[in-house]
Amino acid sequence: MNFFVFLTSLFWPIDLALNNNTSNFIGYAACSLLTAISLLLVSKHPKLSAAVLLPIPFLTPKLSIFLIIIFSLQLALKRKKIYFFFIILSLIILLTNWPELKGETIFNLDYEKKQEVIRNTRLYNSIPMARLFHNKPRIVIDKFNIRFFSLIDPSNYFFKFHPREGLINNQNLQKFPSLALIPFLIALINISSKNKSTLVYIFSAIIALSLLNNFDRHDFILFFPMLLLIKKGFEIIFKTKYKLLYAAVFLIFTVFELTRILII
C-alpha cells in the first residue's frame, strides 16, 4: 500500500517543479513542508506545531491569513490559551506584511470592477434592489465564491481542472492521479476524530487561499493534508476483496499519467 501512496505523492511536486523555476518551487515546497511538519506534531506537541507555521508568511506573505484562520479554529476546537498567543503573533505578522499583501487579496477593488457595479445598477428600476444585487461588497463575495468553489472542486486536484480550465488563472497541474479520487472520497465518507486535525488544516488553507486574487501554486500547502486523507482511503480499500483489482487498474493508469507529465 505504501508504494501506491508514494506514487500518488510524486504528481504534484513533479508537475509543480517542471512548470516553475527552481527558486519559486523551493519557496512553495518550504511552506508545504512546514505545514506537513506542523500537522504531524499537532496532536502531541501543539505548541511546537503552531511555532513551526510562523515562518510561512516570511517565505510567502500571501499566506499570512492562513495562520490567523488555523490558530483561531484550533482555539475554538481545543480551547487552549496558547493558541490565543499565536493568534496575536500572526496578527502582528499580518499587519507587517499588509502593505505587500493588500493588493494580492480579493479586497483590493480595481477601478474596472467599481465601474461595472455602477453600470449594472442601471439595470434595475428600484435603487434599493440595485444596491442589494449589485454593490461593492458583492464584488468581494463573487470573487470569494469563484475561488472557494474552485478549491473544493475535485477536478482541480485529480483531472487538471478539466473541463473548467480558464475559469481562474491557474497552471492546471496534475496534482494527484485521477484514480486517487476514489480513496480520497472514501476517506471523507469514513472520516473520524483522528482526521479532525487534517480537516482543520485543509479548511483553513482553503479559506485563506479563497481570499487571494490568485491562489495558484500557493495551494501546494494542501498537498500533505490531502495526501494523508488519500492514504487513509488506500488503507480502507486494501482491506476489501477488491484490492487486487483496484491495485492493478490504479497502477496502469497512474504510470501512464506520470509518464505523460514527465514527457510533456
C-alpha positions as CSV (number, residue, x, y, z in Angstrom):
1,M,0.0,0.0,0.0
2,N,2.8,2.4,0.8
3,F,4.1,2.1,-2.7
4,F,0.7,3.4,-4.0
5,V,0.9,6.3,-1.6
6,F,4.4,7.0,-2.8
7,L,3.3,7.0,-6.5
8,T,0.4,9.4,-5.6
9,S,2.8,11.7,-3.8
10,L,5.0,12.2,-6.9
11,F,2.5,14.0,-9.1
12,W,2.0,17.5,-7.6
13,P,5.7,18.1,-6.6
14,I,7.0,16.9,-10.0
15,D,4.5,18.9,-12.1
16,L,5.0,22.0,-9.9
17,A,8.8,21.7,-10.3
18,L,8.6,21.3,-14.0
19,N,6.3,24.3,-14.5
20,N,8.2,26.8,-12.3
21,N,11.7,28.0,-11.8
22,T,13.8,26.4,-9.0
23,S,13.7,29.4,-6.6
24,N,9.9,29.7,-6.7
25,F,9.5,25.9,-6.3
26,I,11.7,25.9,-3.2
27,G,9.5,28.6,-1.7
28,Y,6.3,26.7,-2.3
29,A,7.9,23.4,-1.2
30,A,9.2,25.0,2.0
31,C,5.7,26.3,3.0
32,S,4.2,22.9,2.2
33,L,7.0,21.1,4.3
34,L,6.3,23.4,7.3
35,T,2.6,22.6,7.0
36,A,3.4,18.9,6.9
37,I,5.7,19.0,10.0
38,S,3.1,21.1,11.9
39,L,0.3,18.6,11.1
40,L,2.4,15.7,12.2
41,L,3.2,17.4,15.6
42,V,-0.2,18.9,16.3
43,S,-1.7,16.1,18.4
44,K,1.4,15.5,20.7
45,H,3.2,18.9,20.6
46,P,0.7,21.6,19.9
47,K,3.0,24.5,20.9
48,L,5.8,23.3,18.6
49,S,3.3,22.5,15.9
50,A,2.0,26.1,16.0
51,A,5.5,27.6,16.1
52,V,6.5,25.6,13.0
53,L,3.9,27.5,11.0
54,L,5.2,31.0,11.9
55,P,7.9,31.2,9.2
56,I,5.4,30.6,6.4
57,P,4.3,34.3,6.0
58,F,8.0,35.4,5.7
59,L,8.5,32.8,2.9
60,T,5.2,33.8,1.2
61,P,3.4,36.9,2.6
62,K,0.3,35.8,0.7
63,L,-0.2,33.0,3.3
64,S,-0.3,35.4,6.3
65,I,-4.0,35.0,6.6
66,F,-3.6,31.2,6.8
67,L,-2.1,31.4,10.3
68,I,-4.8,33.5,11.7
69,I,-7.5,31.2,10.5
70,I,-5.9,28.0,11.6
71,F,-5.0,29.3,15.0
72,S,-8.5,30.6,15.5
73,L,-10.0,27.3,14.6
74,Q,-7.7,25.4,16.9
75,L,-8.5,27.8,19.7
76,A,-12.2,27.2,19.1
77,L,-11.9,23.4,19.0
78,K,-9.2,22.7,21.6
79,R,-9.8,25.7,24.0
80,K,-6.1,26.0,24.7
81,K,-4.9,29.5,25.6
82,I,-1.6,29.1,23.8
83,Y,-3.4,29.5,20.5
84,F,-4.6,32.9,21.6
85,F,-0.9,33.9,21.9
86,F,-0.2,32.6,18.4
87,I,-3.3,34.5,17.0
88,I,-1.7,37.7,18.4
89,L,1.6,36.8,16.8
90,S,0.0,36.0,13.5
91,L,-1.9,39.3,13.6
92,I,1.3,41.2,14.1
93,I,2.9,39.3,11.2
94,L,-0.2,40.1,9.0
95,L,0.0,43.8,9.8
96,T,3.7,43.8,9.0
97,N,3.0,42.1,5.6
98,W,-0.2,44.1,4.9
99,P,1.3,46.8,2.6
100,E,2.6,44.0,0.3
101,L,-0.4,41.7,0.9
102,K,-3.3,44.1,0.4
103,G,-3.0,44.3,-3.4
104,E,-2.9,40.5,-3.6
105,T,-6.3,39.9,-1.9
106,I,-9.9,40.0,-3.2
107,F,-10.5,43.1,-1.0
108,N,-8.5,45.2,-3.4
109,L,-11.2,46.6,-5.7
110,D,-10.0,47.8,-9.0
111,Y,-11.4,50.7,-11.0
112,E,-12.9,48.4,-13.7
113,K,-14.9,46.4,-11.1
114,K,-16.3,49.6,-9.5
115,Q,-17.4,50.9,-12.8
116,E,-19.1,47.6,-13.6
117,V,-21.1,47.9,-10.4
118,I,-22.2,51.4,-11.3
119,R,-23.2,50.3,-14.8
120,N,-25.2,47.3,-13.5
121,T,-27.2,49.3,-11.1
122,R,-28.9,51.0,-14.1
123,L,-30.5,47.6,-15.0
124,Y,-32.9,47.9,-12.1
125,N,-36.0,50.1,-11.7
126,S,-35.5,50.3,-7.9
127,I,-32.4,51.8,-6.3
128,P,-32.7,49.6,-3.2
129,M,-32.9,46.5,-5.5
130,A,-29.9,47.6,-7.5
131,R,-27.9,48.1,-4.3
132,L,-28.9,44.7,-3.0
133,F,-27.8,42.8,-6.0
134,H,-25.0,45.0,-7.4
135,N,-22.8,46.6,-4.8
136,K,-19.1,46.8,-3.9
137,P,-19.3,44.0,-1.2
138,R,-20.9,41.8,-3.9
139,I,-17.6,42.1,-5.9
140,V,-15.7,40.6,-3.0
141,I,-18.3,37.9,-2.4
142,D,-18.3,36.8,-6.0
143,K,-14.5,36.7,-6.1
144,F,-14.5,34.6,-2.9
145,N,-17.2,32.2,-4.3
146,I,-15.3,31.6,-7.5
147,R,-12.0,30.8,-5.7
148,F,-13.7,28.8,-2.9
149,F,-15.6,26.5,-5.3
150,S,-12.5,26.1,-7.4
151,L,-10.6,25.0,-4.4
152,I,-13.2,22.4,-3.4
153,D,-13.6,21.1,-6.9
154,P,-12.2,17.6,-7.2
155,S,-11.3,18.2,-10.9
156,N,-8.8,20.8,-9.6
157,Y,-6.8,18.0,-8.0
158,F,-7.4,14.9,-10.0
159,F,-8.2,16.0,-13.5
160,K,-6.1,19.1,-14.2
161,F,-9.2,21.2,-13.6
162,H,-10.9,19.8,-16.7
163,P,-13.4,20.8,-18.1
164,R,-13.3,24.2,-16.3
165,E,-9.8,25.3,-17.5
166,G,-9.7,29.1,-17.9
167,L,-12.2,29.9,-15.1
168,I,-9.4,31.2,-13.0
169,N,-5.7,32.0,-13.5
170,N,-4.2,28.5,-12.8
171,Q,-1.4,26.3,-14.1
172,N,-3.9,23.4,-14.1
173,L,-1.3,20.9,-12.7
174,Q,-1.9,17.2,-12.4
175,K,-1.9,17.2,-8.6
176,F,-2.8,13.6,-7.9
177,P,-3.6,10.6,-10.1
178,S,-7.1,10.6,-11.3
179,L,-7.9,7.2,-9.6
180,A,-6.7,8.6,-6.3
181,L,-10.1,10.4,-6.2
182,I,-11.6,7.0,-5.1
183,P,-9.6,6.7,-1.9
184,F,-9.9,10.4,-1.2
185,L,-13.7,10.2,-1.3
186,I,-13.7,7.0,0.8
187,A,-11.6,8.7,3.4
188,L,-14.0,11.7,3.5
189,I,-17.0,9.3,3.9
190,N,-15.2,7.4,6.7
191,I,-13.9,10.5,8.4
192,S,-13.1,10.0,12.1
193,S,-11.9,12.1,15.1
194,K,-8.3,11.0,14.2
195,N,-8.6,13.0,10.9
196,K,-10.0,16.2,12.6
197,S,-6.7,18.0,12.6
198,T,-6.2,17.2,8.9
199,L,-9.6,18.7,8.1
200,V,-8.8,21.8,10.1
201,Y,-5.6,22.3,8.1
202,I,-7.4,21.7,4.8
203,F,-10.4,24.0,5.7
204,S,-8.1,26.8,7.0
205,A,-6.0,26.6,3.8
206,I,-9.0,26.7,1.5
207,I,-10.5,29.8,3.3
208,A,-7.2,31.6,3.3
209,L,-6.5,30.8,-0.4
210,S,-10.0,31.9,-1.3
211,L,-9.2,35.4,-0.1
212,L,-6.3,35.7,-2.6
213,N,-6.6,37.2,-6.1
214,N,-4.6,34.3,-7.3
215,F,-4.0,31.2,-5.2
216,D,-2.2,29.2,-7.9
217,R,0.9,27.4,-6.7
218,H,0.3,28.7,-3.1
219,D,-2.3,25.9,-2.8
220,F,0.6,23.5,-2.5
221,I,0.2,23.8,1.3
222,L,-2.8,21.5,0.7
223,F,-0.6,18.7,-0.6
224,F,0.3,16.9,2.6
225,P,-3.1,17.1,4.3
226,M,-4.8,15.8,1.2
227,L,-2.2,13.1,0.8
228,L,-3.0,11.9,4.4
229,L,-6.6,11.6,3.5
230,I,-5.8,9.6,0.3
231,K,-3.5,7.4,2.4
232,K,-6.5,6.7,4.8
233,G,-8.6,5.8,1.8
234,F,-6.0,3.4,0.5
235,E,-5.9,1.7,3.9
236,I,-9.7,1.1,3.7
237,I,-9.6,-0.1,0.1
238,F,-6.7,-2.6,0.7
239,K,-8.8,-4.3,3.4
240,T,-11.5,-5.2,0.9
241,K,-11.8,-8.0,-1.6
242,Y,-11.4,-5.6,-4.5
243,K,-7.9,-4.6,-3.5
244,L,-6.1,-6.6,-6.2
245,L,-8.4,-5.3,-9.0
246,Y,-8.1,-1.7,-7.8
247,A,-4.3,-2.0,-7.4
248,A,-3.9,-3.3,-11.0
249,V,-6.1,-0.7,-12.6
250,F,-4.6,2.1,-10.4
251,L,-1.0,1.1,-11.3
252,I,-1.7,1.0,-15.1
253,F,-3.4,4.4,-15.2
254,T,-1.0,6.1,-12.7
255,V,2.1,5.0,-14.5
256,F,0.6,6.3,-17.8
257,E,-0.3,9.7,-16.2
258,L,3.0,10.1,-14.6
259,T,4.9,9.3,-17.8
260,R,2.7,11.9,-19.6
261,I,3.7,14.6,-17.1
262,L,7.4,13.8,-17.5
263,I,7.3,13.7,-21.3
264,I,5.0,16.7,-22.0
